[in-house]
Amino acid sequence: MLWDAGDRLVLCNSHFQKLHRLPDSAVIPGTSYETIIEVGSMPEVRTRLHETANQAPGARTFEAQLEDGSWLHISERRTKDGGYVSVGTDITASRSTSRNWSTTICACAHRHRSEALAGALERQAIELADLAEKYSREKTRAEEANQSKSNSSPI
């Protein structure tokens, strides 16, 4: 999901909508964070594992086990314009596989894959933040052009 600096929704995907049980009317751009909280529901989190290494200021990454037993890897960060981006990935399959591994080699391979996934998620979050910034600039430019056009006197 992506929020602007005024805590209004810019975009979210269907997984976020389903996870928070949001109606279509709530997931339109411009919807306030407060409205999302009012009409949606937060999923029950059973377990939350924090990852603190190599985090940029204003960013956090963690894993959460939901009430239904599924696991999400969540990467959150602030955008340059003061907005907020969050990327969640279902890692249930890799978590259940890791419990069945019995050798150190497999555990190392899993950690390497997890680190690669975390890196990919971090890059994706940065890309979304950059897109949010570009969106904001273009929106402002379009609004200014429209205002300028409205203020122009006919010849």
C-alpha positions in Angstrom: 0.0 0.0 0.0 1.1 3.6 -0.5 0.0 6.6 1.5 0.7 10.3 0.7 2.1 12.8 3.2 -1.5 13.7 4.3 -2.2 10.0 5.3 -4.5 9.5 2.3 -4.4 6.3 0.3 -2.6 6.5 -3.1 -2.9 2.9 -4.0 -3.2 -0.6 -2.6 -3.5 -4.1 -4.0 -6.3 -6.7 -3.7 -4.3 -8.6 -1.1 -4.2 -5.6 1.3 -8.0 -5.1 0.6 -8.7 -8.7 1.4 -6.5 -8.9 4.5 -8.2 -5.8 6.0 -11.7 -6.8 4.8 -12.2 -3.5 3.0 -15.1 -2.7 0.6 -14.3 -1.4 -2.8 -15.5 2.0 -1.8 -12.8 2.3 0.8 -9.8 1.6 -1.4 -10.1 4.5 -3.8 -7.2 7.1 -4.0 -7.7 9.9 -1.5 -9.4 7.8 1.2 -8.1 8.9 4.6 -6.2 6.5 6.9 -8.9 7.1 9.5 -11.6 5.9 7.1 -9.6 2.8 6.3 -9.3 2.0 10.0 -13.0 2.7 10.6 -14.4 0.5 7.8 -11.8 -2.2 7.7 -10.5 -4.6 10.3 -6.9 -5.3 11.4 -5.9 -8.9 11.1 -5.1 -10.7 14.3 -1.3 -11.1 14.7 -0.3 -14.2 16.7 3.5 -13.7 16.5 5.7 -10.8 15.5 9.4 -11.3 14.8 11.4 -8.0 14.5 14.4 -7.7 12.2 16.6 -4.7 13.2 19.8 -5.1 11.2 20.6 -2.6 8.4 17.4 -0.6 8.6 17.2 2.9 7.2 15.8 5.7 9.3 12.0 5.7 9.2 12.0 2.1 7.9 11.2 -1.2 9.6 11.0 -4.8 8.5 9.4 -7.6 10.3 7.6 -11.0 10.0 4.1 -11.5 11.4 2.2 -14.7 11.9 -1.5 -14.2 11.4 -4.3 -15.9 13.3 -4.9 -18.3 10.4 -1.2 -19.5 10.7 0.0 -17.7 7.6 3.2 -15.6 7.8 3.9 -12.2 6.2 7.2 -10.5 5.6 6.5 -6.7 5.9 8.8 -3.9 4.8 7.7 -0.4 5.6 9.4 3.0 5.0 8.7 6.7 4.6 8.8 8.2 1.2 10.9 11.3 0.4 7.7 13.5 0.3 6.5 12.3 3.8 4.3 9.6 2.5 4.4 5.9 3.6 4.9 2.7 1.7 4.4 -0.9 2.9 5.1 -4.1 1.0 3.9 -7.4 2.4 4.8 -10.8 1.1 3.3 -14.2 2.1 6.2 -16.3 3.3 4.1 -19.1 4.8 5.6 -21.8 2.5 9.2 -20.8 3.2 8.5 -20.7 7.0 6.9 -24.1 7.0 9.7 -25.5 4.9 12.3 -24.1 7.2 10.8 -25.9 10.2 11.3 -29.2 8.5 14.9 -28.7 7.6 17.3 -30.6 9.8 20.8 -29.7 8.6 22.9 -26.6 9.0 23.4 -26.5 5.2 19.7 -26.2 4.6 19.3 -23.6 7.3 22.1 -21.5 5.7 20.4 -21.8 2.3 17.1 -20.7 3.8 18.8 -17.8 5.5 20.4 -16.8 2.2 17.0 -17.0 0.4 15.4 -15.0 3.2 18.1 -12.3 3.0 17.7 -12.2 -0.8 13.9 -11.9 -0.4 14.3 -9.1 2.2 16.7 -7.3 -0.2 14.2 -7.6 -3.0 11.4 -6.3 -0.8 13.6 -3.4 0.3 14.3 -2.5 -3.4 10.6 -2.8 -4.2 9.7 -0.5 -1.3 12.3 2.1 -2.6 10.9 1.8 -6.1 7.4 2.4 -4.8 8.6 5.4 -2.8 10.1 6.8 -5.9 6.9 6.2 -7.9 5.0 7.9 -5.1 7.3 10.9 -5.4 6.9 11.0 -9.2 3.1 10.7 -8.9 3.0 13.6 -6.4 5.1 15.8 -8.7 3.0 15.0 -11.8 -0.2 15.6 -9.9 1.0 19.0 -8.6 2.2 19.9 -12.1 -1.2 19.0 -13.6 -3.0 20.9 -11.0 -0.9 24.0 -11.5 -1.4 23.7 -15.3 -5.1 23.4 -14.8 -5.1 26.4 -12.4 -3.0 28.4 -14.9 -5.4 27.5 -17.7 -8.4 28.5 -15.6 -6.8 31.9 -14.7 -5.9 32.7 -18.3 -8.1 35.4 -19.8 -9.4 34.8 -23.3 -7.9 36.8 -26.1 
